[in-house]
């Protein structure tokens, strides 16, 4: 198959979506398929992998995203040769995908990776919630009806789409992870470089330091238990726009000796940080299918998170970690158990590692390829309306 992946942003921008696309692209290429990534960005950027097709755009501050509503001519022509196109962002990429692919009968698959309702509130808090909700209710159902297959990475995300009025079939296909580097690690980080001792209980967070990750909530909880458990430590791995703010909060709480910020860590070194730790923490409620949680589980760490779509679909409370409500007392009580119950913590870590195997990239990619083939076969029997054939003719004249 010739497969087109469409995304609003790709490398060097780092996110769960770019990681997912790169992993799937590599796995599908190993299976003998041609995979192209169509995206926006700096056209002079030198990619380390083949078939990355960039169209220019206006940079949106320092987000890594570029604004454009049209691909360059060469990209449009190439996109038209795909057997199937998989869209990973519904607005810019999604609208372009519909405009180019639908008139030509090219099957269009869409995966909803993001809680757009919660992300909009995190980055535009001055706007009433109803604006984001109204826009999503208006756009998402119509967009999804125009696609040939809708995918949700978790059952919780499928429920969110249904809540927004999506009334077509939604398949749940987990986002795969290359768990092999996390199962075993020979290059475990030395705790002493962070001032940690061998008998400290090190909890780790890995991810973007942004307002949507609910990190102040996690810090308040940790500050409370650190007074009672002198050996409790927190390692925060990652970077983002709120890092300075979070570091200031840690200083104000007086826990700067127990909370360490590492900054960005290269992906190949991440397994060593996880294997050095005792448990994984996240307070985010915006995740759809949290890759960092699955990676931590593959490294044998129990996870403490908040019951919500994504995290709640991945962590089994009391078996692979603990889930709490978004209530400070409830979350802190579960953190106390995670720290104080040594044998239970080790048992949940073993369970978590075994549970992570269901998300192995080899397994999820095979499922996705099977779904692609089914979608292509259905599209072969679909007759294109005259309006779409006319749209194709006009688009061809313009290009």
Phi, psi and omega in degrees: 000148168259114188245129175255127174256126179248127181216145179293332180214150178216186181309145012277001175298134182252126176199171177298326182290316180296321177297316180299313181298316181298317180296315181292320178302312181297316182292321179290324176295321177297333179275002174098009181264154174267125182234129179240140175251121178256123186208179175251156177154192180289114183291346178269355180295134182267109180280146178273352180238156183281164169063040171258116187251110184254140169244144183290173179185180179269120180299135178265092183049234181243032184280342186091357179259150178237143182261122175197152180243012184206138175279158173294161188304315182298322180292319179297317180297317181292320180300328181291348181264002183285149172281331180202145178237132181247114181266135182245357172224132190277339191269285180292298181299319181299316181293322177294318179300316178298317184294324183268319189274318185300314180298335183263001179074019178281122182301137183240122178250140178231129170251127176270105184267345197231141171279082185298331178297316182282325180292321178298320180292325181291322185263343178231061186294345181284344180272143177297147179304328186296333181295311178297318180297315182296317180297316181293320178296329180280322189270312191298315180300316181294318179298315182294324177296330182280345178272163180270335180207132177250136182235137172243135180288348181208160178297324178297321179291326176299319179296323178296316179298318178298321179298328179276005174098005178292122188239024176250170181297134179237119177268138175265116176229111182300145172290123184284158179227141172280092187278347185304314180295340184266338181295317179226143183218125178267342184249063180288134180295148178277121181300328187295338180293342177256004182082016180267148176259168183295333181264005174288150173262105186262118173256142188233141170242135177233125177159184180290141177262075182236169184295337183282351186270356174061034184291324177304323176300315180296321180293321179296320179295315180296320180302322180293316183281336183293338178287328181269333181240096186295337182271359180287135179223153179227126178248122181250112184253122179137180181214172181164178188294341183259008186302312181301319180297316181294321178295322177296321178298318180298317177298316182295329179280347180075027182243023184296339178280345184249349180241120183244130174260124182267341191078191182291139179238135179297147189299327183290340180267348184302318178304325180294326177289320180292316181292341176284341190262171182252336182198160181246136179243141167208139176245009183291141174242013182256001183286147174258313176208091194287104181297322182296326177293317180294320178297319178296318178297318179298330178279001177087026180256133168290153186241135170252121180215183180257136179298110182195162177305138182099281179296316180294336177280340187259321184262132175261116185300126179084352181246308179248006180159200179233142174242139179229164171285168178279063179230128188301317181295317181294317180295318180294322179297320178290326177294322176301315179297319180299323182280319191274336185262083187302305183296321179296321179297317179294320179296316179295327177296319177294319178297320181297319180297318178294319181295332182293340184297334180291344181258010180303135186301327180298320182287312184290327179292322177298319177298318181294318180296321176298320179292322176303312182298319177297320181293318178297318181296319178296321182293332180297330183264006181264124179276130181279132178297156179302323181299323180287325178293324176293318178301318179298316181300314180294320178297319179296324178296320182288331182264000000 
